[in-house]
């Protein structure tokens, strides 16, 4: 079974400061990892995903994440945040599901609320 | 068109009412999903349809009844709900691929449901 742990429920940051949102996963099989963002009163939007290959993944809006297999982590980073980055960020995992072979079963972490202070 | 459209955006219903939530996409996706999201919590998977057939039911109570009438539409029929069912209901869609997942989910904005 797969699981995802987001270590911080809230992260306050000043505008233009760097930020890191932490995510650790647990799985006995190969996994795919995602970061989704949810702005207030909206659905979720994919920021980036890791399937294979380079461990540094670049996404939209200047975000990037690094897959670290030895530490089972997939932390999200941005070098300089803006007020518009205020949102809930969800780390997610999906894996090889032999029973469910034709659709994705994605499990979300508990979320990290990023609040940007001017 | 890269949108998933959900209607209505807000719904208030009594415990004896019957209502339906609707979801539509025109991206040619053959996998569609219903998620339930309580305030300040992550989305929880309820149902997955693949090629218009129900492939995952996460032990959801029978008062929630999904329906996929065609490849573009997904409905969630509601009957005799409880106040604890109040939540944001999100629809999503994705391309279908073989075992392994990894597909990007496209989410609608959700229906905010209140059960009185």
Interface residues (C-beta under 8 A of the other chain):
Chain A: X30 X32 X34 X36 X41 X42 X43 X44 X45 X46 X49 X51 X90 X94 X95 X96 X97 X98 X100 X101 X102 X103 X104 X105 X106 X107 X108 X109 X110 X111
Chain B: X4 X31 X33 X40 X41 X42 X43 X44 X45 X48 X49 X50 X51 X55 X56 X90 X92 X94 X96 X97 X98 X99 X100 X101 X102 X103 X104 X105 X107 X108 X109 X110
